Amino acid sequence: MKRYILLYLATLLVMVPLDFLFLGVLARDFFKSQVGGALGDLKMIPAILFYLLYPAGIVIFALGLAGSNWQQALLYGALFGFFCYATFDLTALALLRGWTWPAAAVDIAWGTFVTAVSATLGLLIANAVSRYV
């Protein structure tokens, strides 16, 4: 149980700042130009729920194997991110007025990357911390 808590916390601590940096600074203007009409005001409860739940999914689906190594974390993190973000973006393209293919492509690529990095660094950090606790 302690192992899963460490994996979760480490993954959360990697993912949240990376995602805030990307969405809030690096890609903010891009997404506004692409899907500005589809964006509303940020709703804090769903956002907080996402940031609490998604790292749990990373732990379960990318890091849950006993003896996971960084290569597995990278691969399964990338796959989990790809499928999760593709599910959202393709659904948004199908249902939301104003969602664009470029926005979907960038978001899917970002989701694949941030999930892979979060899984990998989360694993490495949890492994390092577990030696001391």
N, C-alpha and C positions, 0 to 999 in steps of 0.2 A: 504494500500500500504506500509506504514511504517513497518508493521508487516512482510510482505514478504521480504522486504529488510533486516531487521534484521535477519530473518531466513536464508536467502541466505548467508549473510556475515558471520554469526556464523558457518554455515555448511561448508563454504569454508575454514574458518580459522582452523577448526578441521581437515578436510579431507586432505588438501594439505600436511601439515607437516607429518601426519601419513603415507600417501602414499609414500612420498619421503623417509621417514625412512625405510619403508618396502622394496620398490623397489631398493633404492639406497644403502642400507646398509645390512639389515637383509636377504633379499632373492636374492640379486644380483648374488652371486656365484651359487646359486641353478638354477636360470633361465638361466644363461650362460651355465651351464653344461647340462641342459635339452634341450634348444632351441637355443643355441648359433649361429648356422648356420642360423636360421630364424630371428635373430636380426640384425638390421641395425643401422646406426647412428641415434641419436635422431633428429627428425624434430620438431623444436620449435613451429612453427605455429599450427600444429595439436595438439601438447601437450598442449599448452596454451588454445586452443579452448576446448579441453576435460575438462580441469580443470575449465573453466568458465561455460561450459554447464552442466556437470554432477551434480554439486550442485543444479542447477536450477531444474533438474529432481528430485532430492531428495526432494526439497521443494514442488514441484507440486504433486508428487506421494506418498510421505511418510508423509509430514507435512502439506499438504494443507487443511486438514479438520479443520473446526473451532473447537476450544477447544481441539485440540490434546493433549494427555498426553504422558509421556515418554514411557509407555508400547506400545502404538500405534506406536510411532516413531520407537521404537526398532523393532517391528514386521514388519511394512511396509518398514522400511529401509532395514532390512534383506532380505525381499522378492524382493524389487526393485534391490538391489545389486546382489542377486542370479540370477535373470532373465537376468539382463544386462550383467553380467560377463559370465554366461553360454552361452548366445547368442554369445558373442565374441569368447569364447574358443572352443565351439563346431563347430563354423564356421571355426576357425583356424585349428582345427583338420581335418575338412573335406577338406580344401583347401590348407593349407600351408605345404610344405615339411619340416619335422623336428620338427613340433609341437608335443609335447608328452602328453600322458594321465596324467602322474604325474604333469607336468607343468599346465595343464588345471585344475586338481583337486585342486592344491594349489592356483591357481589364482581365481577360483570360490569361494573357501573358504575365501580367503582374501577379495574379492569383497563383499561377504555377510557380513563379519565382519566389514570392514571399512565403509561400507554404513550404517549399523545398528548403529555403534558407532557415526558416523558423524551426522546422523539424530537425535539421542538421545541427544548427547551433544549440537548440534546446537539448538535444541528446548529448552533445559535447559538454555543455555547461552542467547538465544534471550528472553526468559521469564524473566531472571534476569535483563538484560540490559533494557528491555522495562519499567521496574519500574522506571528507572532513566531518560529516554529520552522522 
